[in-house]
Amino acid sequence: MKICLNLVKALLICTLFFTVAFKAPQWHAQTLINYVGPKVVKVISLSLRGGGTGVHITNKYGETYILTNKHVCGAKDKNELVGIVNNDKLFVRKVIKESIDHDLCLVEPVLNHGISLGSKPEVGQVTAILGHPQLSPLRFERAQYVVDHKIKICIKPLFIFCEQYKDYDASSYNANILPGNSGSPVVDWKGSLISLIFAGGQKHMAFAVPYEYIEGFINE
C-alpha cells in the first residue's frame, strides 16, 4: 500500500512540475507579445520598394522613435520619407538619422511611447525576437544569445555572386530569420531591447546589431 501511495505522490509531483514547466513559459511569452507586439511596426521603403520591421524605442531622454535598419529604410539622407504600418494603418514618416557602419536608422514615431533599452545580454541568455517577416502578421520566436563577432555581408550582389562585401560587428542568436525580419527587436523577458536583427545566416543563426551600438545611436 505504501509503495502505491508513494507512486501516486510521485506521479502528482511530476504532473505538477511539467504543468508549471511547460505552461508557465507559454503564458509568459503571451504577456511579452502583448506588451512588445503593439510597438513593433512594418517599415516600407518608398525608394527601394522593399520593407522590414521596426520598433518604437524610448531613449534615456524620454524621446520616442522608430528604430530599424538603414537597409530597411533605404534612405539616402535624413528627411527622406518611409511608410510605417501600425495596427493595419499606413503612416508616412521622416527619417531622423542613420548609421551606415552599424546599419541603423531612426524614424519619426507613430506612437507616443516605446520599449526601453535593456542591458547587454549574457552568453546563453534566452531572449525573444518579434518581427514582420515578408510584411506578414507579427511573428514571435525564442532565441539564445551566442557570441559577438565580425561577419561579412554582401552589400553589392551581382547575379549569384557578390561584387562587394562589408565587415560588420554582430551579435549572434540561434534563431530562424526570414526576409523582412531585418529591424526586428531582440528583447529580454522584461520586454526591453537588447539587439536589433539585421541579417540571417545558415544553420539556424541570426545576426543582430550589438547592444552598445544601439545604446550610443539612440542616446547621442
Secondary structure, DSSP 8 states (H G I E B T S, - for coil): -HHHHHHHHHHHHHHHHHHHHHHHHHHHHHHHHHHHGGGEEEEEETTTS-EEEEEEEE-TTS-EEEEE-HHHH--SSTT-EEEEEETTEEEEEEEEEEETTTTEEEE--SSS--B-B-----TT-EEEEEE-GGG-S-EEEEEEEEEEEEEEEEEEEETTEEEEEEEEEEEEEE----TT-TT-EEE-TTS-EEEEEEEE-SSS-EEEE-HHHHHHHHH-
